[in-house]
Amino acid sequence: GENVEQHPSTLSVQEGDSAVIKCTYSDSASNYFPWYKQELGKRPQLIIDIRSNVGEKKDQRIAVTLNKTAKHFSLHITETQPEDSAVYFCAARGWGDMRFGAGTRLTVKP
Amino acid sequence: SAVISQKPSRDICQRGTSLTIQCQVDSQVTMMFWYRQQPGQSLTLIATANQGSEATYESGFVIDKFPISRPNLTFSTLTVSNMSPEDSSIYLCSVEDPGARKAAVDTQYFGPGTRLTVL
């Protein structure tokens, strides 16, 4: 089955800097890659997703890139703000169920 | 996106008892999922619940411990049976966006979760 690895586990940046979180997956049949943001005590919220026929997708300060050959995808947050502080989960899905990475705790220092 | 609610939002239970968690969606969805999230951990899929068929359980989860019902396309329940402190966790239901299949996007949304503490 699918195995998703996520790095780093924790990330601390200064407000205004960029943050990058990377994930790798094992199943070459995976074709859908969402990212979720989970604030303390709240549900995971979908923030951006990408399908395998696209190499990059951007939504304001958030972008995701996908390299199918290398089987890795990344989340990029630019101009970080304190409200970006949260745990971020990547996930991958192919024919099977959605599999989640272990999560990255992002802290944005004002 | 679908609006998902769960009951109860939290509960404190005694060892050996059972708790049934309800998940309600405001639109009909084919696939519903139940996840467990232990403190500081990622999301682990317990089972997939499709209306009209038996739930499909992931490795490490069994029907006797986590029976699931799916009586219609907007509702599901997960029961945590014969609880022990190791079952203390957040339990989340999740659904695929009912509109997603038309757009061929496998978007999943989560309910608010049920925080379970077993003493």
Boltz contact constraints between the chains, C-beta under 6 A:
constraints:
  - contact:
      token1: [A, 32]
      token2: [B, 106]
      max_distance: 6.0
  - contact:
      token1: [A, 43]
      token2: [B, 110]
      max_distance: 6.0
  - contact:
      token1: [A, 43]
      token2: [B, 112]
      max_distance: 6.0
  - contact:
      token1: [A, 43]
      token2: [B, 113]
      max_distance: 6.0
  - contact:
      token1: [A, 44]
      token2: [B, 110]
      max_distance: 6.0
  - contact:
      token1: [A, 93]
      token2: [B, 106]
      max_distance: 6.0
  - contact:
      token1: [A, 97]
      token2: [B, 45]
      max_distance: 6.0
  - contact:
      token1: [A, 98]
      token2: [B, 108]
      max_distance: 6.0
  - contact:
      token1: [A, 100]
      token2: [B, 42]
      max_distance: 6.0
  - contact:
      token1: [A, 100]
      token2: [B, 43]
      max_distance: 6.0
  - contact:
      token1: [A, 102]
      token2: [B, 42]
      max_distance: 6.0
  - contact:
      token1: [A, 103]
      token2: [B, 42]
      max_distance: 6.0
